[in-house]
Amino acid sequence: MAPVTGTASPPLVEFAQAAFAYGGGGVAVEADLRIAPGALVGLVGPSGAGKTTLLRALLGQVRPVRGQVLVGGSPVGRRPPRRVGYVPQLETIDWHFPITVAEAVLLGRVSESGPLPWPRRRDRAEMEALLERLDIAEMAHRHIRTLSGGQQQRVFLARALIRRPDLLLLDEPTSGVDVRTRHEILDLLSELNLDGVGIVLTTHDLNAVAALLPELVCLNGRVVAQGRPDQVLHPDVLRATFGSEMVVIEHDGLRLATDAPSHGPNHPHHGHLHHGPDHDGAAAAVRGAR
């Protein structure tokens, strides 16, 4: 009798020849992409490249016009997969909604709360443990609008983590926070990843965020490249991703550049992609992290 061999685990995330369109128009984003279990991956690309669309597809909020979207080998339906957590962009939150830190975190457990509409004892215990781990336990009864940007980001990270996710999705998690908070968030995500949580995040910050991640996917309406930062942060890939505007990357002591259409001072990427040497200390941080 032939020996029984184990089967390989399916990808944590798979876009199988998937294409997405809006309002009955043509295809806006297409992706043939696989992300392994336990990966920590950054989606990078210009505004409108499709980064947030791919996150929304993994949550079941956007359906492909062709192809499939799978998490853990199972097709994504119209509801978020059970073991997926999501941290939205802070700018999309209604900060005037009357809710405390503890209440916001417990909303992450609503779909599992059972027949009764209030949190169970174990839900509260997990919430308190997460707030402690994220160093915001003393803020449990404060309104979310009274917190700093970094503290607010931790609240919504706790709301995602209370779902005990195998996959954590974050949309621009370091946007609008200071340098210290950015590094704290990245350190925390690295810890979670070491605990076995697969993480996919979007970022526009190539120097201070993308270059520090183990794996990147460059997008511009399609997957341009996928691999380690030293494999994809090169002029030809950057040119295909960002067009013809000058993009400067500090990576492992090297200064990489490519050129593309100027967007002007009011474009959302202005001031984020045009970095000189050691912008925010990113080059030194990258060299120290490798």
C-alpha positions in Angstrom: 0.0 0.0 0.0 1.4 3.4 -0.9 2.1 5.7 2.0 -0.5 8.4 2.7 0.9 11.8 2.0 -0.3 15.1 3.5 -2.0 17.6 1.3 -0.6 21.2 1.2 -2.6 23.8 3.0 -4.5 26.1 0.7 -3.4 29.8 0.4 -4.7 32.0 3.1 -5.8 34.5 0.4 -6.4 33.7 -3.3 -7.7 35.8 -6.1 -8.1 33.3 -8.9 -8.2 35.3 -12.2 -10.6 37.7 -10.3 -11.8 40.9 -11.9 -13.8 43.8 -10.4 -15.9 46.5 -12.0 -18.0 49.4 -10.7 -21.4 50.7 -11.9 -21.5 48.3 -14.8 -18.4 49.8 -16.4 -15.3 48.1 -17.6 -12.9 46.2 -15.4 -11.3 48.5 -12.8 -9.0 45.9 -11.1 -8.0 42.4 -11.9 -5.8 40.1 -9.8 -4.4 36.6 -10.0 -2.7 36.5 -6.5 -2.0 34.0 -3.8 -0.9 34.8 -0.2 0.4 32.0 2.0 -0.9 31.2 5.5 0.9 33.3 8.2 2.2 35.9 5.7 2.6 39.6 6.5 2.0 41.4 3.2 1.7 45.1 2.1 -0.4 46.2 -0.8 1.1 49.3 -2.4 0.2 51.4 -5.3 -1.2 54.9 -6.3 -4.7 56.1 -5.4 -7.2 54.1 -7.5 -4.9 51.2 -8.0 -7.3 48.7 -6.4 -5.8 48.2 -2.9 -9.0 48.9 -1.0 -11.1 47.0 -3.6 -9.1 43.8 -2.9 -9.6 44.2 0.9 -13.4 44.8 0.3 -13.5 41.7 -1.8 -12.0 39.6 1.0 -14.8 40.9 3.2 -17.5 40.0 0.8 -18.4 43.7 0.2 -17.4 43.6 -3.5 -18.1 40.6 -5.8 -15.9 39.7 -8.8 -17.4 40.0 -12.3 -15.3 37.0 -13.1 -13.0 34.6 -11.3 -13.1 33.8 -7.6 -12.0 35.2 -4.2 -11.1 32.6 -1.6 -10.0 32.7 2.0 -8.5 29.5 3.4 -9.6 27.7 0.3 -13.3 28.7 0.7 -15.0 31.1 -1.7 -16.0 34.4 0.0 -19.7 35.0 0.1 -21.7 38.1 0.7 -20.8 38.1 4.4 -17.3 38.4 5.9 -15.6 35.1 6.5 -15.8 34.1 10.1 -12.1 34.3 11.0 -11.3 37.6 9.2 -10.8 40.8 11.2 -10.8 44.3 9.6 -9.4 47.6 10.6 -10.7 50.5 8.4 -9.1 53.8 7.7 -9.5 56.1 10.7 -10.8 58.9 8.4 -13.9 56.7 7.6 -15.0 56.5 11.2 -17.9 58.6 12.6 -16.1 59.9 15.7 -19.3 61.6 17.0 -21.2 58.3 17.4 -21.8 57.9 21.1 -19.7 54.9 22.0 -16.9 54.1 24.4 -13.7 52.2 23.8 -15.1 49.0 25.4 -18.4 49.2 23.5 -16.5 49.7 20.2 -14.3 46.6 20.8 -17.3 44.4 21.8 -19.0 45.2 18.5 -16.5 42.9 16.9 -18.1 40.0 18.7 -21.8 40.9 17.8 -22.1 38.3 15.1 -21.2 35.6 17.7 -23.2 36.9 20.7 -25.9 34.3 20.5 -29.6 35.0 21.1 -29.1 37.6 23.7 -28.2 41.2 22.5 -25.6 41.9 25.2 -22.0 40.7 25.7 -21.3 37.5 27.5 -18.9 37.3 30.5 -16.2 35.7 28.3 -16.6 38.4 25.7 -15.9 41.1 28.3 -12.9 39.1 29.6 -11.4 38.9 26.1 -12.1 42.6 25.5 -10.3 43.5 28.8 -7.3 41.2 27.9 -7.0 42.8 24.5 -7.1 46.4 25.9 -4.4 45.4 28.3 -2.2 43.9 25.6 -2.7 47.0 23.4 -1.9 49.3 26.4 -5.3 51.1 26.4 -7.0 49.3 29.3 -7.3 52.5 31.3 -9.3 54.1 28.5 -12.1 51.4 28.4 -14.8 53.9 29.4 -13.7 56.9 27.5 -15.4 58.1 24.3 -13.5 57.1 21.2 -13.3 60.7 19.9 -11.3 61.8 23.0 -8.4 59.5 22.0 -5.3 60.2 20.0 -4.9 58.8 16.5 -2.6 56.0 17.7 -5.0 55.1 20.5 -8.0 55.1 18.1 -6.1 52.8 15.8 -5.5 50.4 18.7 -9.2 50.4 19.6 -10.2 49.2 16.1 -7.3 46.8 16.1 -8.8 45.3 19.3 -12.2 45.2 17.7 -10.8 43.1 14.8 -8.7 40.9 17.1 -11.7 39.9 19.3 -12.9 37.9 16.3 -9.8 35.7 16.8 -8.9 36.1 13.1 -6.7 33.9 11.0 -6.5 36.8 8.6 -6.3 40.5 9.6 -7.0 43.2 7.0 -5.9 46.8 7.6 -6.6 49.8 5.4 -3.8 52.4 5.7 -3.1 51.6 9.4 -0.3 54.1 9.8 -2.0 57.0 8.0 -2.2 60.2 10.0 -0.2 59.0 13.0 3.2 60.3 14.1 6.5 58.5 13.6 6.6 56.9 17.0 3.1 55.6 16.8 3.7 54.3 13.3 6.6 52.2 14.6 4.6 51.0 17.5 1.8 49.8 15.2 4.3 48.0 12.9 5.9 46.3 15.9 2.5 45.2 17.2 1.6 43.8 13.8 4.9 41.9 13.7 4.1 40.4 17.1 0.6 39.3 16.0 2.1 37.8 12.8 4.6 35.8 14.9 1.6 34.5 16.9 0.3 33.0 13.6 -2.1 35.7 12.3 -1.9 36.3 8.6 -1.9 40.1 7.8 -2.6 42.0 4.7 -2.4 45.8 4.9 -2.6 48.7 2.4 -0.1 51.5 2.5 1.0 54.5 0.4 4.2 55.0 2.4 6.9 53.2 0.6 9.8 54.3 2.8 8.6 54.1 6.3 6.1 51.2 6.0 6.4 49.1 2.8 10.2 48.7 2.9 9.9 47.3 6.4 7.4 44.5 5.5 8.5 40.9 4.6 6.4 40.8 1.4 4.9 43.4 -1.0 2.3 43.3 -3.7 2.5 46.2 -6.2 -0.8 47.1 -7.7 -2.0 49.4 -10.5 -5.2 48.0 -11.8 -3.4 44.6 -11.9 -0.7 42.8 -9.9 2.5 44.4 -11.2 4.9 42.4 -8.9 4.9 40.3 -5.7 7.9 39.5 -3.5 10.3 40.8 -0.9 11.0 44.5 -0.8 14.5 44.0 -2.2 12.9 42.1 -5.2 10.1 44.6 -6.0 11.4 48.1 -5.0 13.2 48.6 -8.2 12.8 51.4 -10.9 11.1 49.2 -13.5 8.5 47.9 -11.0 8.0 51.4 -9.5 7.5 52.9 -12.9 4.9 50.3 -13.8 3.2 50.8 -10.5 3.2 54.6 -10.1 3.5 55.8 -13.7 6.1 58.5 -14.5 6.4 60.5 -11.3 9.7 60.5 -9.5 9.6 58.1 -6.7 12.5 57.8 -4.3 13.0 54.8 -2.1 15.6 54.3 0.6 16.2 50.6 1.0 19.2 48.8 2.5 21.3 51.9 2.0 20.4 52.2 -1.7 18.5 55.1 -3.2 16.2 53.9 -5.9 14.2 56.2 -8.2 11.8 56.2 -11.1 9.8 58.9 -12.9 5.9 59.6 -13.5 3.1 62.2 -14.0 3.2 65.0 -11.5 -0.1 65.1 -9.5 0.4 68.6 -8.1 0.5 69.7 -4.4 -3.1 68.8 -3.7 -2.9 65.2 -4.8 -3.3 62.7 -1.9 0.2 61.2 -2.6 2.0 64.6 -2.7 4.5 64.7 0.1 4.4 60.9 0.6 6.2 59.6 -2.4 8.8 62.3 -2.9 11.3 61.4 -0.2 14.9 62.4 0.1 17.6 60.6 2.0 16.5 59.2 5.4 13.0 60.6 5.3 11.6 60.2 8.9 14.7 58.0 9.5 13.2 55.3 7.3 16.5 54.4 5.6 18.2 53.9 8.9 15.2 51.9 10.2 15.3 49.6 7.1 19.0 49.0 7.5 18.6 48.2 11.2 15.7 45.8 10.5 17.4 43.6 7.9 
